[in-house]
């Protein structure tokens, strides 16, 4: 009973945070931005928005399915309903605080399927490495087909702003000292935590934290079907890609944009998501500016598009977290 109550409280908290952050960002619109935003959304074709939402959900489901590939070499079995819910609640948690989702989803799986936190966290580390490789693949493809645009956009929207921030930081001794002290504190904390957890064993012989984390990371070497694992990984990113592309069809000004444009926006939009929790604010700014830069004729709908494509991601997470929470008992019963 306590476990079930805790899961409900966890769901309500993160669900409320996700919805609250969406409202907070919307409330910061200027009157002009609000007018353009409402006008664009009023004229949008939501059939394509729904298609984008479903494709995004399928990508998340594939991530949940792929997770078992990494758990299997550890002799761990988690039911699909629990894995999908853990993935979705993890995404929802990331809207509250960056990278909180990785911890949250492992905690959910520990509660539901008794998968040791250290091992599942190790598999999540592997997932993030694979995601970086997929993002690198997107970068290479854009580099091959859109080199001129990529070079200009990278300098304008990523490199130059980042350089300016680092330059400003270097002129602030207090900030540098705070970062240095924080870094030293983290290193010391990790050292003592490693020493404590590395020795800690349960009476039933469960692995220490560091050993479990190592096993989770190395599980990638024992995946039974590497080819299928790669197919799932590419399919996940294909889902992100086509979810963004179908959002083009929502507005007349963007309906004729190409797959190449979607690839560029996927690349830079991913960086926007990395800058802030769930990409709130940064994603919209970057995608709007790049879209106008690439295709000036899209300016009337650029802001609405960036919000709608970001909204498709958020709506997918919020909606399917609720669906996964509601259907998990039935899905697990069927799977058992």
N, C-alpha and C positions, 0 to 999 in steps of 0.2 A: 504493500500500500504506500509506504514512504517513497519507494522508487518511482511509482506511478505519479504521485503527487509532485515529486521533484521534477519529473519530465514535463508535467503540465506547466509548472511555474517557469521552468527554463524556456519552454516554447512561448509562453505569454510575454516574458521579458524581451526576448530577442525579436519576436513579431512586433511588439510595441515600439522597440527601438528602430526597427527598419521603417515602419510607417511614420514614426515621428521625425526621423531624419529626412524623409521625402517631403513632409510638410514644412519642415524648417527651411529647406533649400528653396521651396516654392515661395515661402513668405518673404524671401529676400529680393524678389523681383521688383524692379522699378515699375511705375505705372505703364511706361511705354513697352517694356519687356513683357509685362503681363498681358497687355493688349495684343501684341504680336503672337505671343505664346498661345493665347486662347483662340485667336483667329486661325492660326495654323492647325491647331488640334481640332477645331470645329470642322475644318475641311479635309481632315485626314481620312484615309480609307482604312478602317480598322479590321477589315478582313485580313489584310496582309500583316497587321500588327498581331493578330491572333495566330497566324501561321508562324511568325517569328517567335512568338511566345512558346508554341508547342515544340519547335525545333530546339530552342534553348533548353526546354525541359528534357528532351531526348538526350541532349549532350550531357546533362547532369546525371541522367539515368545510366548512360554509358560509363560515366566516371565511377558510379557506384558498382556497376558490374565488373569493371576493370580492377577495382580495389581487391576483389577476391583473388585475382591472379597473384597479388603480392602477399596476401594472407595465407594462401594455401601452402607455400613452402615452409611456413612457420607452424604448420599443423593447426591452424586456426580456421574456424568456420563461422561466418557471420551471415545471418539471413538477409536476403536482398532487401526486404522492407526496412530492416534496421540500417543497412548500409546506405540506402537512398535517403532515409530520414536524417542520418548523421551527416551526409554530404550537404543536404539542403539547410539544416540548422547551422552548419558550419558557414555556409555562404551568408546566411542571415546575420550571424555573429560578426562577420567581417564588416558589415555596415556600421556596427557599433565601434569597432576598433580593429585596425589592420592586423592580420594574422591571428586574431583571436579565434577565428573559425577552425584553424588547424588543431588547436588545443580542444576546442569544444567538440568537434566531431569524434575525436579519439575518446573523450570522456563519455560520449553517448554510447559508443561501441563497447566500452568497458562495462557500462551499466546493463546494456541489452544482451550482449553475447559473451561477456566475461573475457574479452580480448584484452590482454595486458596493455596498459596505456603506452608503455615504452615501446612495445613492438609495433603497435598501430601507428604511433607517431613516427617511427622509423620509416614505415611504408609511405606515410604522407610526405616525408622529406624526399623520398624517391619520386613521388608524384610531382613535386615542385621542380625537381631537376628535369624531369621529362617535359614539364610545361615550358621550362626555359629553353630546352632544345627545340620544342615545337615553335616557340616564338622566334628563335633564331632561324628556323626554317622559313618562317613567314618573312623575316628580314631579308634573307638571301633571295627569295623569290621576288620581292619588291625591288631589291637591288638589281636583279637581272633585267627586269622588265620596265622599271620606272626609276632608273638611276638618277636622272636629272632632277625629277621631282623630289625624290627621297633626300638627296644631298641638300637641297634648298630648305625643305621642310624640317629636316633634322636639325640643321643649324638654327633655324628661326624659332622653332617651338620646343626643342629639347635641349640642345647643347648650349646655346646662348643664354637662355633663362637660368639653366643650372649653373653655368659659369658665373653669371652675375650674382646668384645667391651665395656661391662659395666665396666669391670676392668680397661680398658684403660681410660674410661670416668671418673672414680673415681679418677684417678691420674691427672686430668686436672681441677684445681679449676675454671678457667675462664669459661670453658664449663658448669660446674655445676651451677655457678652463673647465666650464661645466661639462662639456662633451668629454674632455679628457678624464675628469673625475668619474663621470658616469661610466665610461669605458673600463676604467680600472676597477670600479665597483662590480661591474658585470663579470669581468674576468675572475676576480676574487670569489664572487658568489658562485660562479660556475665551478670553480676549483673545489670549494668546500662542499657544494652540493654533489659534485661527482664523487668526492671522497666518501660522503655519507651514504649516497644512494648506491654507489658501486659495491659497498659492503653489505648493504641491507638485503637480507634474504628472508623470505617468509618460511614458516615452519614446513610448509608443503613443498618446498624446493623451488619456488618461483624464482625466475632470474632477477638479478639486480637491474636497476634502471639502465645503466650504461650498456650492460650486456644485451638487454632486450632491445635497446635502441639500435645497437650495432647489428643485431640479427635482423631487425626490421629493414634496415638500409640494405643489407646484403641479400635480402630476399629476392632482389631483382636478378641475381645470378642464377637462381633456381626456378625461375618461371618456366612452367612446363611447355607453354606454347608462345615463344617469343614473337613469332609472326603475328599471331592473333592479338597479342598485347600491343604491338605496334599499330595494327589496324584500328583497334579501339582508341588508341592515343590520337591518331590522325583524325579519326571520326569525331572525337570530342571537339577538336579545333575546327573541323569542317562545320560542325553544328554552330559554333560561335560565329563563324564566317557567314554562313547562309542566313542565320538569324539577323545579322546586321544588314545583309544584302536585301532581304525581303522588306526591311523597314524603308528602303528606297521607294518601294511601290506605294507607300502611304501618302506621298505628296506628289502633285503634278510636276513640281520643279525638280524633283530628284528621281522620278520614275524611270528615266532613261539612262541613269548613271550605270557605269560598267562594273564588272567584277573586279577589274583592276583598282578602281576607286574604292570599292569595299575593302580590298586587301590593304590598301594604304591606311584607311580609317581604322581597320582592325588592329594594325600594328601600333599606331599612335594612340588609339583609344585604350589599348592595353596598358600603355605607360601611364595614361591618365588614371586608370583604375588603381595602379600601384602607388600613385602619389598621395591619395586621400582614401579614407574608409569607403570602400565600394565605388571609388571614383567620383564621389559627390562633389560637384562643382568643377573639379579639374577635367573630368571627362567631357562635360558640356563645353567648356571653354576651348579645349584643344580640338575637339571634333568640329565645332562650329567654325573656328578660324581656319582649319585646314580645308574644310569643305568649300568655304568661300574662296580660299586661295586657289584651289584646284579648278573649281567651276563657279566663276563669279555670278552666273545667272541663278544659282541656287540661294543667293543671299536672303530673299524673302522667307524661305522655309528652313534655312540652315539651323537656326536656334531651335525651332520646333522639332526638326529631325533629330538633333543631338539629344534633346530631352526625351523624345519618343523612343529612340533606340536604347538609351540608357534606361528608360522606364520599362522597356520590354525585359531587360535583364532583371530589374528589381521586381517587376510584377511576376516574372517566372519564379523567382526565389520565394517571394511572399506567398503566392498562390499555391505552389507545389510543396512548400514546407507544410502548409495547412493540410493539403491533400495527403501527403505522406504521413503526417501525424494521425490523421483520421483513419487511413486505410492500413496502417502498419499492422495492427493486430490480425486483420483478415488476410493480408498478404503473407504474414509469417505462418499463419495457420495452414494456408494452402501449401506453402513451401515445405513445412514440416511433414 
